[in-house]
Every structure is written in structure tokens, then in C-alpha cells.
Amino acid sequence: MRTTAVSLWMDQVAQFAASRPSLDHALELDIAIIGAGYTGLWTAWYLKQHAPQLRIAIFEARQVGHGASGRNGGWLLGRITGLEAMLQNLPRDERHALLKAVQQIPDDVEQALRQAQIDCGYRKGGVLACAARYPEQWQWLQEEIKSLHAFGYSEDDYRLLSASELAGQIRVNNAYGGMFSPHCATIQPAQLALGLASTLEGLGVRIYENSRAEKIGNGQLNVAGHPVKANWIVPCVEGYAMEFPPLGRYQLAVQSLQIATAPLSEAQWAEIGLANGQAAHECSRQVSYFHRSRDNRLVFGARGSYRFGGRLREDFRLSEAELALRRNIVLDLFPQLAGTPIEYGWGGNLGMTRHFRPYVLCDQPRNMACAGGYGGEGVGGAYLAGRTLADLILGRDTLYARAPWVTRRSLSSALKRWEPEPFRWLGYGGISAAYSYEDALLSNPHSAPWQRKMATALAVGVSHLVSPDVKVG
């Protein structure tokens, strides 16, 4: 397996990744953005669309695309975690408008890409949920689509597929059926990050790499040893919140881990499917997801990891156990790939909030705004957050600025703190063990019915101990 400094995506664009200078002088700005990932880049993009005169600089501690924006799975979903819970008590018209705004994320991004002339391999093929490997997944999927339709989604949003209908789009081993949603596109993540950065520089935004921000507060910060004053400070640091007290108390670093096969032949893809650019996932609690890359690899990710104390992970060379978990699920789904080498393995640090939902925060008395907590839907979530942050900073009265994912309070009053260690580590370890036990037992067709029910009850129970809002089936 090849060793990569960041990811497959960054390796593919290494020759196009411009090196930017570090900050070497004091600055006075209108907007100081910390972090050159998707959230910071989209925030700057929309600020410049509405107020091109603003003096904006982005400070990146490493390089553009080094964080989750250059390491993700390449999905651009028209959905965010916890959306239904956030919208359920709103008036019907407002709920419908916000649902539409979220579902339109892929289309809105495509429009922005065309305006900026950014080529990042955008391809909108929708997303397939595959019930496979064991029959419980089919039961879970049927329950999920009933819940979605009861909330107000239509067949045009989420459509149940029989096993034969699923096979017309993707052929996974031992499939029971599936679900299709059109609200998803795939991208080449590094091309999007680098393309946005170059476009913003053309609009007058200054981007400084290897420029770590410190001592944030009261419209001031220190960057690479130099003072910076700004009317607004906007930390967009996601999984790196631990480096910015007190943000790290509310946004915990967890890791996502992925692999990519060697390029597959057209004959192999004819056997697998995904001919129209679809993304796909299977319905187990291992949270596996995959799609066909532009160079014909199968890119596959599954449930990640957590380090004691929420420590960041910098070395993402996958261990044999991490590699084996993902390789084994791939082979369970696509046994015909048994002889295909895994050429890449990588991961990234994500930021997770205690309520397991994304947020956008605007603390006007302190002139600070931030966002994060996207979970596994960060490409689209970061776009939505950046667009929302721009409206909040500019005082625009828009649908986004009034959305329920927005809070206009300080961090300490808006977000719930994570428990101290060792409770976080024990909780994560308990959930992972319960999910792995359930998956292993349900994958065994000879396990007794009472064992299968017990394993699922354990997985559900452990999840609800952490949060009753966590999706578990």
C-alpha cells in the first residue's frame, strides 16, 4: 500500500498545489478566518459575493487541504445530521423552505463551481443505501424510509428499491434491497479546496499557509508571532478545535479512515455497477460508504476511531487492524475484488459536538463566528455553514441566518461540553465494541435468533446511553 502525506486526493493534485507564504507582518482586517478548509473558504467566497470591498485573510496552520477538506470521502450530500429533529417543530412553510435549501446543496455548489470555473470532477448521481450481508439491514432500511416519509419527504426524495431494482444500479453480494435519493454528488475533494483557494486569491482574499493562529479574543489574535486585528474573527477549524481553547471543550476530534483500491477495469465496473456516478453505502452500524473515483478506483470508508483525551492524529498510516476491517467489508460486498490490491489508505480529523449535530454560531458582542460538528456529511455541511456564516457576519436577514442550526450566543451557553476522560474514551470504546459484536454476529447466518436480537439490543442500548438522538438503525 502506498504511503501518502495526506490522501489519495492530494497525491493526485500535488503538482498543482501552490505554496503560499507565511504571515510575516502585522495586519488589520475586516475578517480574519482561521482555517483554509471548506468552511473558511466558502465563508470567504460568500462574503466576497455580497461585500467585495471587505479585507479578508485566511490563516492556515499547515497547507490548504491538509485537514478534513483534503481527506474526506468525496461525497457532497444534500443532507445534514439531525436535520429532521432541528426542523420538526417549525411551521410547515418554513420547514419546507429549509428542507429545500439543504437538499439543493449539491445544485448550489455546482452553480458556484461554474461561476468560479472550478473543475473538481463534480458528478451528481445520487446515493444508494444498500441492505446487504444480513436481513436485519433490510428491516432497518424499511423502518428508516417509513420515518422519512412520515416526516414529509416524498418518493422523489427517498425511494425504496427491491433487490432487483438495486441490482440495476449496483450489484452487492447478498443484497436484500435498497433506497435511492437523488440529493448527492461526488467530487475530487482536493481539487475543490485548491480551486476555491485560487479563486479567492483572485478576488483579493489573502491566504497564508504555515501560519498558526493563537491567543484569540477581543478582535485580536496572534498569527505566526505577528499581531492581527480584525472586526470579525472566524475560527473554522473542525477537527483541530483542540488547538484552540476553549473551543476544544465543545468540539471533539474523531478520525475517519478510508482506503482506495487500484484502478478497476471496465469489466470489473460492469460487474459492480455505479455507472451513473452514484455514491453508495450499506446499512450496518459500521457506517461504510463508497463510490467510483474519476480514475476508476473503489474508494471505501468505514467507522473511524477516537484517541484518548481527544488527541489529534497526525500519522494516518493505517494499522493492519484498521485496514482489515475495511478490506473485509469490501470483500463481503464485492467478493470478485479478492485479488485487487488496496493501494491507498488515509484518514482525517473531524470535529464532533456533544449533541451530534452541526452548528453555526454568531457571538456578536465578541465579534466571533464559527461553525462545525458536521459528522460524516462535512462537504455539504461546510458549504451550508460558510454560506450561513457570511449572512450572519453581514447582518443579512435570510433563510440561512434564521435557520435552527444557528445560535446567537457564546460557546459556553450554546454548546454542551464533553464529559471528562476516561468517560469519553470508555463510551466510544463501548459503542465500537457493541457495533463490531453486532456486525460479526449478524453476518453469521448460523447465529441463533435470540443471539441476533440480543446483539442488536446491546448496540441500540449502548448508543442511547451516549445520546438518545444518535441514529442507531
Secondary structure, 3 states (H helix, E strand, C coil): CECCCCCHHHHHCHHHCCCCCCCCCCEEEEEEEECCCHHHHHHHHHHHHHCCCCCEEEECCCCCCCCHHHCCCCEEECCCCCHHHHHCCCCHHHHHHHHHHHHCHHHHHHHHHHHHCCCCCCECCCEEEEEECCCHHHHHHHHHHHHHHHHCCCCCCCEEEEHHHHHCCECCCCEEEEEEECCEEECCHHHHHHHHHHHHHHCCCEEECCCCEEEEECCEEEECCEEEEEEEEEECCHHHHHHCCCHHHCEEEEEEEEEEECCCCHHHHHHHECCCCCEEEECCCCCCEEEECCCCCEEEEEEEECCHHHCCCCCCCCCHHHHHHHHHHHHHHCHHHCCCCEEEEEEEEEEEECCCCCEEEEEHHHCEEEEECCCCCHHHHHHHHHHHHHHHHCCCCCCCCCCCCEECCCHHHHCCCCCCCCHHHHHHHHHHHHHHHHHHHHCCCCCCHHHHHHHHHHHHHHHHHHCCCCCCC
